[in-house]
Structure formats: structure tokens, C-alpha cells
Amino acid sequence: MLVTTPYRYLIGPGDDVGAELVDDLCRWHDRMVAHVRRHGASARCGCGDPDDCPRIEARELWHRARTEFGVDAAPLTFLRQHGGGDVHG
């Protein structure tokens, strides 16, 4: 499976915690792109599966990114867009 790497710039050499988070972000990103293509990008998710929806994972990842990267997480607009709010009502 091809995994994109749009978050690699966030980590420096030897940053193991950041590297683990970036790996998680890259896997989530590919999953979320496929999900949006299938179910749309509306604020309220129509997938009907809150237990396996990548938007649920986005909340945790957005929190982790803000904690780990601080202000450097600000440009992560795709993650922030899908990581906020109650997407399944």
C-alpha cells in the first residue's frame, strides 16, 4: 500500500516520538482522502460507521499534533479541518 508523506517535514533527526506521530498522520491522511472521495467532505460525515471513521481518529491526531509540534502544527489544515467538531452527531 502506498502511503503519502506530507507530514515528514515536521520531524528532525532523532525525533522518535515525532516520527511515530508522523507515521500515524501519513497513514491517516491516505485513509481520510479515500474516505472523503467515497463519502464527501461535508462537516457532518455520512459514512454511517462512527467506529471506523477516520474523522474520529483525526480528533486524536489533531490533539497529538498540537501537543507534539505546537505552533508548527498550524499548517496542518487537512487534519485540523477533519479533526474538529462532532462529525457523527
N, C-alpha and C positions, 0 to 999 in steps of 0.2 A: 504494500500500500504506500502510495506517495504521500509524504507529509510535508506541508509547506513550512517555511522557516521565517515568517515575517517578524518574529519576536527575538531573533538571535542577537540583534544589536544591543539588547538590554543588559547582556551579561559580559563580564570581563573574565580574564583568565583566572582559574581557581575559584570561581564563584559557584560552588556546588549547589547551594540552595537555590540560587537564581537559575542555574542550569536546569534543575529539576522542574521548576515552575515554567520555564520557557518550553521545555519538552511537553508539559501538560497543555500549555497555551497553544502550541503548534498542533497537537492532536485535536484539541477542542476546535480550533479555527477551521480545520478541514471538515470536521463533523458539522459545525454550525453552518458553513457555506452550503453543504449538501442539504441540510435541514431547511434553510431559507429558500433554496431553489424548489424544494418539494412543497413547503407549507406557506411560503410568503414571509415577508418581513414586517408584517403589522405588529404593533406593540403588544397586542393580545395574541398569543400563539394558538393556532388552530389544529395542532397535531393530535390532540386528544390523549397524549401519553405523558403526563407530568412526571412519571417515574423515570422516563428515559429521554426526556427532552434536554438537548444541550443548553437551552436557555437557563435551566435550573443550575447546571454546572457553571454557567457564566457568572452567576452571582458570587459563588465561592471564589472563582478565579479572579474576578474583578477585585474582591476584597484582598486576596493574597497578593495581587499585583500592586495594589496601592500600599500595602504593608511592606512588601519587599523592595519595591522600586521608588516609592514616594512620588515626587513630582515627575519623575521620568515615566510614570505610568499614564500621565495625562494624554499623550498622543494615541493611546490605545482605544480609539473611538469605536471600532467594531465591537470590542469586548465591552466597553462601557455602555454602548447602545443596548446590548443584549443582556447585560449583567445587572440592570437596574429594574426595579418595579416587580409587580406581581403579574407574571406573564400568563398564568393559567387561572386566574381569578380565584 
